[in-house]
Amino acid sequence: MSEAKRLRTLLNHLKMNASEFARIIGVQQSAISAITREKKRITRDILDAIADNYPDVNLNWLLKGRGLMLAYEWNEPETVSDKAFELHSKTLSKSTNSLPPIALPSEDRIRKFIGDNLKSGAKRWGFSQLELIEFLGDRVSKQAASAYMRGENTPKLTVLLQFEKRTGWPLNEILTRTIEYEQIPDSPLPGDNERVLSEAEIKELREDLHRLGLRLKRTINKIDGE
């Protein structure tokens, strides 16, 4: 996949056109449009502007196609080594200087993402925090619901699965990024007539949730090793 296609993929993910994206990162629309049409390469200034405004974007993926599109956390999100960018500009296929390593979300950060996304869902749908959790199938105290929203505790897996169904967002995105208020449907998506998961399936999903960081790390290492 070329730089142009990766940038278009990013714009599609952000649900933006070139004009909106250019305005947000503070560059000329013509510069972004030229990249998406494969007329120009990504410049250092544009790369820095993307890092400043979208620190979750994996610059390694954007330049080289390595790793995942979203890095979630960088050790140094605003920078890419000069050597790495020099080699990129010369269109070399491999570099002895790697870009900053991807730092996978910690458990605390995952809880924070979950809490922020639940709060956005409650606000979007006109629910109180407690009403949302009850709507998603768990009867808890007001204090427990507030703790979920603050990222202090993790809701039951069944709550997260219901939130996935009602928002249309994949569970892995709910766990590892902040979903903007405007990106959540105006009203909950239908949840009727859904297949009920077996206990074995729920157990498997719970185990996958606990292994999320490890599985992401293995995937990234495999991609980077190719």
C-alpha positions, -999 to 999 in steps of 0.1 A, spaced: 0 0 0 14 34 -10 17 65 12 -12 80 -7 -34 50 0 -24 49 37 -33 86 40 -66 80 23 -72 51 47 -65 74 77 -89 101 63 -116 74 59 -110 63 95 -113 99 107 -144 104 85 -128 135 70 -120 148 36 -86 164 27 -99 199 33 -110 192 69 -79 173 77 -56 200 64 -75 227 84 -72 207 116 -34 200 113 -28 236 100 -14 229 64 -26 238 29 -53 217 15 -34 215 -18 -6 198 0 -28 170 14 -47 166 -18 -14 162 -37 -3 134 -14 -36 116 -17 -33 118 -55 3 105 -54 17 137 -68 39 144 -37 54 126 -8 47 133 29 70 161 40 86 165 74 64 195 82 32 176 74 45 146 94 51 168 125 17 184 121 0 150 120 20 139 151 10 171 170 -27 168 163 -31 130 161 -6 115 185 -24 81 182 -14 78 146 15 54 140 39 74 119 59 43 111 27 28 95 20 61 76 55 63 62 65 26 58 34 6 62 48 -11 93 27 -20 123 -8 -9 129 -24 24 118 -30 35 154 -2 34 179 -22 48 208 9 59 228 44 68 216 74 73 237 80 105 217 49 111 197 59 144 182 91 133 166 106 109 140 143 105 139 161 126 112 178 96 99 146 76 95 130 105 77 161 110 55 159 73 44 122 76 38 127 107 16 152 86 -4 126 59 -8 149 32 7 130 1 17 148 -6 49 165 15 76 190 7 103 174 35 124 139 25 135 111 49 144 101 53 180 87 20 194 50 15 199 39 15 235 9 -6 240 -19 7 262 -15 -1 299 -44 -15 319 -50 19 334 -51 35 300 -75 8 287 -99 16 316 -96 53 308 -105 46 272 -135 25 283 -147 52 308 -144 80 283 -162 61 256 -190 51 280 -194 88 290 -196 98 254 -223 72 248 -243 83 278 -241 119 267 -250 111 231 -281 90 241 -293 113 269 -286 87 297 -273 92 331 -242 72 339 -262 47 359 -289 45 332 -264 36 305 -249 8 325 -283 -6 333 -293 -2 296 -262 -23 287 -274 -51 310 -258 -46 344 -275 -35 376 -250 -17 397 -249 11 422 -246 47 412 -211 47 427 -200 17 407 -213 32 375 -194 64 382 -162 44 389 -166 28 354 -168 63 339 -138 75 357 -117 46 346 -112 33 381 -129 -1 375 -137 -22 344 -173 -31 336 -183 -67 329 -174 -81 295 -211 -84 287 -215 -47 292 -187 -40 268 -201 -64 242 -235 -47 245 -218 -13 240 -200 -27 210 -234 -38 195 -252 -5 203 -225 18 190 -213 -3 160 -177 2 171 -154 -29 173 -145 -39 209 -108 -35 202 -114 2 193 -135 8 224 -106 -6 245 -78 12 228 -89 47 216 -111 76 225 -142 76 203 -154 111 198 -190 121 208 -199 129 172 -187 94 161 -213 76 182 -248 70 166 -275 95 176 -294 66 191 -284 31 201 -283 6 173 -308 -23 175 -298 -51 198 -328 -74 194 -326 -109 179 -289 -111 185 -275 -146 191 -268 -153 227 -232 -162 234 -225 -195 251 -206 -196 284 -176 -211 265 -177 -181 240 -179 -156 269 -150 -173 286 -129 -172 254 -137 -135 249 -128 -127 285 -94 -145 281 -88 -126 248 -95 -93 267 -68 -102 293 -44 -111 266 -51 -80 244 -17 -64 250 3 -95 244 -15 -104 212 -11 -68 198 26 -70 207 31 -103 189 13 -90 158 34 -58 157 67 -78 162 57 -102 134 50 -73 110 82 -54 120 102 -86 115 91 -91 79 
